[in-house]
Amino acid sequence: MAEASSVPPAVGRHGAIPAALLNVSFVLAIVTLAYFPAAYLAHAWIFGADGRGIPTDFVNVWAAGKLALEGHPAQAWDWDIQKQVELALLKQDFVGHFAWHYPPPFLFVASFLAQFPYAVAFIGWAAFSMVPYLAVMRAIIGRNAGLVLAIGFPAAFINILVGQNGFLTASLIGGMLYLLPTRPVLAGICLGLLSYKPQYGLLFPLVLIAAAEWTVLFTAAIVTVGIAVASWLAFGTESWQAFFHWIPMFSQAFLTEGRAPWFKMQSIFALVRYVGGTEQLGWIFQWVLTAAVAVVLVAMWRSRLPYALKAAMLAAATLLTTPYLFMYDLVVLGIAVAFLIRAGLDDGFARHEVMALALVFALLATFLFLGMPVGFPAILIVFGLILGRCAAWRAAEAASLQLAATRQ
């Protein structure tokens, strides 16, 4: 039996992206593409007018890579040693630390980038890591408008601004979800490479087991072990010892002491802390939400729902289930939005969906101005839209079955 339509078209032409969403994305894309060259030339990005480096996240990547190239990879996890490298590079002091906390395989990326001058590495990382992100967004949506939506997604601006790895994370999650139905081995490779972000490792095994996607699961396991072994051979046992030694201290600093202001993190855990809740209360909310999302996700992936909705739900759920979530990682939310748009292209868009997605873009775009954890409600809105489409699809399928039964 053919799949039931989940949402009747109510905005624009069937099979077309709503003009309002495209227009908003186009404006934001132009802002993003125009801002960074202008900001660099005006000494407002990467380097200031005095020639000193502007303290931002990318400095920890370059500094970690520099230590690895100099034969001291394990020192990248030592906050004090790494900060000295960062200070020598930036030529000015800054409050706190830009700490390196990634597993050793990500040192391959850092050490490659550290071979170049800082500005070249910064710009090159932003530009080249964007390429697979654009390709994945274009592939998911299935038309060139996906490029506009990708660049215009507000989290992309923030990711470029601080030189973070949101594009890489989104590319791997989006690539895995796009390739899973037809290229399970390639999907597994994407998932294995995602192990550089272990906080995202909870839901994928659950979903793959529920959906009996054994090829993806086993390929991901092999790739994860393979890059771990490669990093051990390249950077030594000391690098893994340093990683496990410093991770509890990092967790203490950021999830207990709140050394990064709570508004910078976009999880329900951080939101509870932001409004004055205790750490224990934050963990209760986080684990209750994680358990609820996991149950819903497994049930949906075992159902006959259209794949675009399953993929959108998993991408959004990945963000809901980690307490450690910064705004740059919300580039991954763009993957969820892309699959939601893919579903809309197949079945049509409801007016409230367009308005809700516009609100998501607006919330994320105001982050730099408001200094508030607007990312978490944006994720909830997208997740709610996905659940709404799932409910509508189930209702339409039940109606189709009932109608078929009455005709027999």
ABEGO torsion letter per residue (X at the ends): XBBBBABBBABEBBGBBBAAAAAAAAAAAAAAAAAAAAAAAAGABGBBAAGBBBBBAAAAAAAAAAAAAAGBAAAAABAAAAAAAAAAAAGBBBBEBBBBABBAAAAAAAAAAAABBAAAAAAAAAAAAAAAAAAAAAAAAGBAAAAAAAAABAAAAAAAAAGBAAAAAAAAAAAAAAAAAABAAAAAAAAAAAAABAAAAAAAAAAAAAAGBAAAAAAAAAAAAAAAAAAAAAAEAAAAAAAAAAAAAAAAAAAAAGABBAAABABAAAAAAAAGBBAAAAAAAAAAAAAAAAAAAAAAAABABBAAAAAAAAAAAAAAABABBBAAAAAAAAAAAAAAAAAAAAAEBBAAAAAAAAAAAAAAAAAAAAGBBAAAAAAAAAAAAAAAAAAAAAAAAAAAAAAAAAAX
